[in-house]
Amino acid sequence: MLSKNDDFEVIVPKVRYRQLILDNNQLFTLGSDTYKYNARQLVLSNEVLAVINRDKSFIDKNYQRKLKIRH
């Protein structure tokens, strides 16, 4: 956070809402004058998606079992 004594330079006078920004190797968009949102995406190959979909029944069964244990 900036304090009142910190110096800074305005290099872009206006930034649009949800505009993609790269700063210090971080991708984000602005949600407001206070909040920034992470803009990184998880990209999976078709092979990985096939494994996830193939094993989905196993995941679903374990998830259902955990739900029963909690209640």
SEVEXDO-539526 format. One record per residue (C-alpha): residue number from 1; residue in one letter; x, y, z. Coordinates in steps of 0.5 Angstrom, whole numbers, plus 500, padded with zeros to 3 digits. Example, Ala and Ser with C-alpha at 12.3 -4.5 7.8 and 13.67 -1.06 7.14 Angstrom:
% residues 2
<r pos="1" code="A" xx="525" yy="491" zz="516"/>
<r pos="2" code="S" xx="527" yy="498" zz="514"/>
//
This chain:
% residues 71
<r pos="1" code="M" xx="500" yy="500" zz="500"/>
<r pos="2" code="L" xx="502" yy="507" zz="499"/>
<r pos="3" code="S" xx="503" yy="512" zz="504"/>
<r pos="4" code="K" xx="502" yy="519" zz="504"/>
<r pos="5" code="N" xx="510" yy="520" zz="503"/>
<r pos="6" code="D" xx="511" yy="515" zz="498"/>
<r pos="7" code="D" xx="513" yy="518" zz="491"/>
<r pos="8" code="F" xx="509" yy="515" zz="485"/>
<r pos="9" code="E" xx="509" yy="517" zz="477"/>
<r pos="10" code="V" xx="502" yy="516" zz="473"/>
<r pos="11" code="I" xx="504" yy="513" zz="467"/>
<r pos="12" code="V" xx="497" yy="512" zz="464"/>
<r pos="13" code="P" xx="491" yy="517" zz="466"/>
<r pos="14" code="K" xx="485" yy="512" zz="466"/>
<r pos="15" code="V" xx="485" yy="505" zz="466"/>
<r pos="16" code="R" xx="478" yy="502" zz="464"/>
<r pos="17" code="Y" xx="474" yy="497" zz="469"/>
<r pos="18" code="R" xx="476" yy="490" zz="467"/>
<r pos="19" code="Q" xx="482" yy="492" zz="463"/>
<r pos="20" code="L" xx="488" yy="487" zz="463"/>
<r pos="21" code="I" xx="494" yy="489" zz="466"/>
<r pos="22" code="L" xx="501" yy="486" zz="467"/>
<r pos="23" code="D" xx="505" yy="489" zz="473"/>
<r pos="24" code="N" xx="511" yy="486" zz="476"/>
<r pos="25" code="N" xx="510" yy="479" zz="472"/>
<r pos="26" code="Q" xx="503" yy="479" zz="475"/>
<r pos="27" code="L" xx="496" yy="479" zz="470"/>
<r pos="28" code="F" xx="490" yy="482" zz="473"/>
<r pos="29" code="T" xx="484" yy="486" zz="472"/>
<r pos="30" code="L" xx="481" yy="492" zz="476"/>
<r pos="31" code="G" xx="475" yy="491" zz="480"/>
<r pos="32" code="S" xx="474" yy="497" zz="483"/>
<r pos="33" code="D" xx="479" yy="503" zz="485"/>
<r pos="34" code="T" xx="481" yy="498" zz="491"/>
<r pos="35" code="Y" xx="480" yy="491" zz="488"/>
<r pos="36" code="K" xx="484" yy="487" zz="483"/>
<r pos="37" code="Y" xx="482" yy="481" zz="480"/>
<r pos="38" code="N" xx="487" yy="475" zz="479"/>
<r pos="39" code="A" xx="487" yy="474" zz="471"/>
<r pos="40" code="R" xx="491" yy="468" zz="471"/>
<r pos="41" code="Q" xx="488" yy="462" zz="467"/>
<r pos="42" code="L" xx="488" yy="454" zz="468"/>
<r pos="43" code="V" xx="489" yy="451" zz="461"/>
<r pos="44" code="L" xx="489" yy="443" zz="461"/>
<r pos="45" code="S" xx="490" yy="439" zz="455"/>
<r pos="46" code="N" xx="485" yy="434" zz="452"/>
<r pos="47" code="E" xx="489" yy="428" zz="455"/>
<r pos="48" code="V" xx="488" yy="431" zz="462"/>
<r pos="49" code="L" xx="481" yy="433" zz="461"/>
<r pos="50" code="A" xx="480" yy="426" zz="459"/>
<r pos="51" code="V" xx="483" yy="423" zz="465"/>
<r pos="52" code="I" xx="479" yy="428" zz="469"/>
<r pos="53" code="N" xx="472" yy="426" zz="466"/>
<r pos="54" code="R" xx="474" yy="418" zz="466"/>
<r pos="55" code="D" xx="476" yy="418" zz="474"/>
<r pos="56" code="K" xx="470" yy="423" zz="475"/>
<r pos="57" code="S" xx="465" yy="417" zz="478"/>
<r pos="58" code="F" xx="471" yy="416" zz="483"/>
<r pos="59" code="I" xx="471" yy="423" zz="485"/>
<r pos="60" code="D" xx="464" yy="423" zz="486"/>
<r pos="61" code="K" xx="463" yy="417" zz="490"/>
<r pos="62" code="N" xx="469" yy="420" zz="495"/>
<r pos="63" code="Y" xx="466" yy="427" zz="495"/>
<r pos="64" code="Q" xx="459" yy="424" zz="497"/>
<r pos="65" code="R" xx="462" yy="419" zz="502"/>
<r pos="66" code="K" xx="465" yy="425" zz="505"/>
<r pos="67" code="L" xx="459" yy="429" zz="505"/>
<r pos="68" code="K" xx="455" yy="423" zz="509"/>
<r pos="69" code="I" xx="461" yy="423" zz="514"/>
<r pos="70" code="R" xx="460" yy="431" zz="516"/>
<r pos="71" code="H" xx="453" yy="430" zz="517"/>
//
